[in-house]
Structure formats: structure tokens, C-alpha cells
Amino acid sequence: MNTMGNSGSGLKWKIATTPSVPTFASHRVAHVARMATWIVGAAIVLMASGCGPNDREINAFVHHWEASVSGTDYVVQPPDVIEFSSPHAPEIDGEVQEIRHDGKVTLRLVGQVKVAGLTPIEIARKVESLLSKYYMNPTVSVKLVTKDSKRIYVFGQVARVGGLPYTGRDTVLNVLAKSQPTFLAWTSQIKVVHPSHEGKKRHVVTVNADKMMQQGDLEKNFLLQEGDIVFVPPTPLAWLGLRMQELLFPIQPAAQTIMAPGVARTNIERDYQ
């Protein structure tokens, strides 16, 4: 308990000894120390074992996905947005439509048209057939405005986590530039995953983006496929820091409670000196 005396030198405070840390907190701290030792060892092993992809892993991606997808080959699905042009049919000329969840769009004069699962050229031919009831030899062109139905996914240590629109021209470097890896990112060990329900079609490859950015080595800068996953892991040191945060999180409230009285008494002593 604090006591106060009055003397010629002014106010003096006698500071009580900080109470001992509760037993449960001591045990928790010891447990955290043991886990930290294990994590450091695991991080060292992780750094030592980092290696690049072999040719078989790379070929599983490059051979399958070396062909790009142009706008005319793209198969539209909800919620893609398409634009119609027709010099012979002003009712639909310049019409911009988002494909509904039922796969249809609604156009003046021809009504509802099922377009999901078709390419822009196939949609144009279908609308021309419908317009032929009203016009002689109508011509229609269809342009993709936005491609929102197909995605590439980026996770890990990046500023923009989540899905990016798939354009058919998405390379590893292009996707990384859009997602912006953070200072915690291990850019020499980026994982590119082509998911599949079939084990033989599921592939994972490790890409060294540092070589691309620092040396201009674009050999592994292959095109990505719809649904591919790019995972940017943390560096071993960042991984260690993130694990320590997880371990310390449960005892942070207790530690703050224990430290708070000592901080308050220190402030009081300083005020009255």
C-alpha cells in the first residue's frame, strides 16, 4: 500500500512492490517461450528448404495454358456485361446489358434472349436471326464490356486480396502487379495453384518473382487459367512474427492488466518529484 510523508524536501512517495505475476500467466509465458523456440527452428528449416520448381511442374502449366483467350472466343456467363451494335436495328444499337442470373438479356423488339454459354460471335448470329423477322439481312456485333464471371484469386501477403477478373492474358507478373505484394511477402517462393476435383489435373508450382523483377527472367511468367490461385507466402521472419502474434494474443489482456498498475505508479512518482 502506498504511504505519503511530509518533510522539508517536499512530498515523498513510497512505492509498493509490484505484485508477482499470477501463476497461470507464468505458465502461459513459459508455454509461449517453448513454442517460440519451436517456431524459430521451423523457420530455419523453411528457409533452408526453399527451392524452385522443376521442369515437369512448369510444363504442367505452360503446355496447358499457353494459348490465350481472345474476346471472340470468350464464353459469357453472368454477370458479364456486353454491348450490342447494329446499324440496321436502332432498337438495339448501342444497347449495353448485364447478363442476368438466368443467363438472359432483354432487348427491345426481340425480347428476352438466352446468351449464357455463348461467345460474342454466337450471340450476334442469334440476335441477327431474331431480327430477321423485322429487318432484311440485319447485321449485329457484340462486344464484351466487362468480364466478371471468370476470376483469378490472389491470397497471402498482398495489399489486394481476393478475386481479379480473368481476361485470358493474365500472367503471373501481371497479377502480382495488380495485387501488390507487401513487405512481408516472400516473392521468391510464390505458389501458383491450378485447382481441380481430379487429383491428376491439380498442379502446384513455385515461382521466383524476384528473378522476373530483378533480372528480367520471364521464362516462368506463364499465362494463368480461369480459377487459378496465386498464394504469396510470408518470409520466414514474417511468418515467425505472425505466429508469435497468434501465441501472444490470448495473454495480451492479462499482461496489460499486470503492467497497468506499475505504469500508473511510475506516472504518479514522476508527477510529484
C-alpha positions in Angstrom: 0.0 0.0 0.0 1.3 3.5 -0.8 2.2 5.8 2.1 2.9 9.5 2.0 5.0 11.6 4.3 5.7 15.4 4.6 9.2 16.7 5.0 11.1 19.8 4.2 12.2 18.4 0.9 8.6 18.2 -0.2 6.2 15.3 -0.9 7.7 11.9 -0.9 6.0 8.7 -2.1 6.8 5.2 -1.0 6.1 2.9 -4.0 4.7 -0.5 -3.2 6.4 -3.5 -4.8 4.6 -4.7 -7.9 2.7 -7.9 -7.2 4.0 -11.1 -8.6 2.7 -12.4 -11.9 -0.2 -14.8 -11.4 0.8 -18.5 -11.7 -1.5 -19.0 -14.8 0.3 -16.2 -16.6 3.7 -17.5 -15.8 2.7 -20.9 -17.1 1.4 -19.3 -20.3 4.6 -17.3 -20.8 6.7 -20.4 -20.4 4.5 -22.2 -22.9 4.9 -19.3 -25.3 8.7 -19.4 -24.9 8.7 -23.2 -25.8 6.5 -22.6 -28.8 8.7 -19.7 -29.9 11.8 -22.0 -29.8 9.9 -24.5 -32.0 8.8 -21.8 -34.4 12.4 -20.4 -34.8 13.6 -23.9 -35.6 10.8 -24.4 -38.1 11.5 -21.1 -39.8 15.2 -22.0 -40.2 14.2 -25.3 -41.8 11.7 -23.4 -44.1 14.4 -21.0 -45.2 16.9 -23.9 -45.9 14.3 -26.0 -47.9 13.1 -23.3 -50.2 13.6 -24.4 -53.8 12.4 -23.6 -57.3 10.0 -25.7 -59.5 11.2 -28.5 -61.7 10.6 -28.7 -65.4 7.7 -31.2 -65.0 5.8 -28.8 -62.7 6.3 -25.9 -65.1 5.3 -27.9 -68.1 2.0 -28.9 -66.4 1.1 -25.2 -66.6 2.8 -23.9 -69.7 1.6 -26.7 -72.1 -2.0 -26.4 -71.0 -2.3 -22.7 -70.8 0.0 -21.3 -73.5 -3.0 -20.3 -75.7 -4.7 -17.1 -74.8 -8.4 -16.4 -74.8 -9.5 -13.6 -77.2 -12.7 -11.7 -76.8 -14.3 -13.6 -79.6 -13.6 -17.0 -78.0 -14.7 -15.9 -74.6 -17.8 -17.7 -73.4 -20.0 -15.3 -71.5 -21.7 -16.0 -68.2 -23.5 -13.9 -65.5 -22.7 -11.2 -64.6 -20.7 -10.3 -67.7 -21.6 -7.1 -69.5 -22.0 -7.0 -73.3 -22.7 -4.2 -75.8 -24.8 -4.6 -79.0 -24.2 -2.7 -82.2 -26.4 -2.8 -85.3 -26.6 -0.2 -88.0 -29.9 -1.7 -89.3 -31.7 -2.0 -85.9 -31.7 1.2 -83.9 -33.7 -0.5 -81.2 -30.6 -2.5 -80.0 -27.8 -0.3 -81.4 -25.6 0.8 -78.5 -27.5 -1.3 -76.0 -25.4 -2.4 -73.0 -26.7 -5.3 -71.0 -25.5 -7.2 -67.9 -26.3 -10.9 -68.2 -28.8 -11.8 -65.5 -28.5 -14.8 -63.2 -30.9 -16.7 -65.5 -28.4 -16.3 -68.4 -30.6 -13.9 -70.4 -30.7 -10.3 -71.5 -33.7 -8.3 -72.6 -33.6 -6.4 -75.9 -36.2 -4.1 -77.4 -38.1 -5.6 -80.3 -36.8 -9.2 -79.8 -37.5 -9.6 -76.0 -35.5 -12.0 -73.8 -32.5 -13.7 -75.3 -30.6 -16.5 -73.7 -26.9 -15.7 -74.1 -25.1 -17.5 -71.3 -22.7 -20.2 -72.6 -22.2 -18.5 -76.0 -19.4 -16.5 -77.5 -19.9 -12.9 -78.6 -20.0 -14.1 -82.3 -22.6 -16.7 -81.5 -24.7 -14.2 -79.6 -24.5 -11.8 -82.6 -25.7 -14.5 -85.0 -28.5 -15.5 -82.7 -29.8 -11.9 -82.4 -29.5 -11.4 -86.2 -31.8 -14.4 -86.6 -34.3 -12.9 -84.3 -34.1 -9.5 -86.0 -34.6 -11.1 -89.5 -38.4 -11.1 -88.7 -38.3 -7.3 -88.8 -35.3 -6.3 -91.0 -33.8 -7.6 -94.2 -30.3 -9.1 -93.7 -29.6 -7.3 -90.3 -26.0 -7.3 -89.1 -25.2 -7.3 -85.4 -21.9 -7.2 -83.5 -21.4 -7.9 -79.8 -18.6 -6.6 -77.7 -17.5 -7.6 -74.2 -17.6 -4.7 -71.8 -16.6 -6.4 -68.6 -15.6 -9.9 -67.8 -16.8 -10.5 -64.3 -17.8 -14.2 -64.5 -14.3 -15.6 -64.6 -11.8 -14.9 -61.8 -8.2 -15.5 -60.7 -7.7 -15.5 -57.0 -4.8 -14.0 -55.0 -4.2 -14.6 -51.3 -1.4 -14.2 -48.8 0.8 -11.2 -48.2 -0.7 -8.8 -50.7 -2.4 -5.4 -50.5 -5.4 -6.6 -52.6 -6.6 -10.0 -51.5 -9.4 -11.7 -53.4 -10.5 -12.2 -57.0 -9.3 -10.4 -60.1 -11.2 -10.5 -63.4 -9.8 -13.2 -65.8 -9.0 -11.7 -69.2 -7.2 -14.6 -70.9 -4.0 -12.5 -71.0 -3.2 -12.7 -67.2 0.4 -13.6 -66.5 1.9 -14.3 -63.1 3.8 -10.9 -63.1 0.7 -9.1 -64.3 -1.4 -10.5 -61.4 1.3 -9.7 -58.9 1.5 -6.1 -60.1 -2.3 -5.7 -59.6 -2.4 -7.4 -56.2 0.7 -5.5 -54.8 2.8 -7.8 -52.5 3.6 -6.3 -49.1 6.9 -6.0 -47.4 6.1 -9.3 -45.7 5.9 -11.2 -49.0 8.3 -14.0 -49.9 8.4 -13.1 -53.6 10.9 -15.8 -54.5 8.5 -18.6 -53.2 5.2 -17.7 -54.7 2.8 -20.6 -55.2 0.6 -20.9 -58.3 -2.2 -23.4 -57.9 -4.4 -24.8 -60.7 -7.2 -26.4 -58.6 -9.2 -29.4 -59.8 -11.5 -32.0 -58.3 -9.4 -34.6 -60.1 -6.0 -35.2 -58.5 -4.2 -35.7 -61.8 -5.3 -32.3 -63.1 -4.4 -30.4 -59.9 -1.0 -28.7 -60.1 1.1 -26.5 -57.8 4.2 -24.7 -58.9 6.6 -22.4 -57.1 7.6 -19.2 -59.0 10.5 -17.0 -58.2 9.2 -13.5 -59.0 12.4 -11.9 -57.8 14.2 -13.2 -60.9 11.4 -11.7 -63.1 11.6 -8.3 -61.4 15.3 -8.0 -60.8 16.8 -9.9 -63.7 14.1 -9.8 -66.3 13.8 -13.6 -66.4 10.3 -14.2 -67.9 10.7 -17.9 -68.5 8.3 -18.8 -65.7 5.9 -15.9 -66.4 3.3 -18.1 -67.9 -0.4 -17.3 -68.6 -2.8 -18.2 -65.9 -6.1 -20.0 -66.3 -9.5 -19.2 -65.1 -9.8 -20.2 -61.4 -6.1 -20.3 -60.8 -4.9 -19.4 -57.3 -1.8 -17.3 -56.6 -0.6 -17.5 -53.0 2.1 -15.1 -51.8 3.6 -16.6 -48.6 5.3 -14.6 -45.8 9.1 -14.6 -45.5 10.4 -16.9 -42.7 11.0 -13.9 -40.5 7.5 -12.5 -41.2 6.0 -16.0 -40.7 7.7 -16.1 -37.3 6.3 -12.7 -36.3 2.8 -13.7 -37.4 3.0 -16.9 -35.3 4.2 -15.0 -32.3 1.3 -12.6 -32.6 -1.1 -15.6 -32.5 0.6 -17.1 -29.5 0.7 -13.8 -27.5 -2.8 -12.8 -28.4 -4.5 -14.7 -25.6 -2.3 -13.3 -22.8 -2.2 -9.7 -24.0 -5.2 -8.7 -21.8 -3.6 -10.3 -18.8 -0.2 -8.7 -19.5 -1.8 -5.3 -19.9 -3.7 -5.7 -16.6 -0.5 -6.6 -14.8 1.5 -3.8 -16.3 -1.1 -1.1 -15.8 -0.7 -0.6 -12.0 3.1 -0.3 -12.4 2.7 2.3 -15.2 0.3 4.3 -13.1 2.6 4.4 -10.1 5.5 5.4 -12.2 3.5 8.3 -13.6 2.5 9.4 -10.1 6.1 9.3 -8.8 7.2 11.4 -11.8 4.4 14.0 -11.2 5.4 14.5 -7.5 9.2 14.6 -7.9 
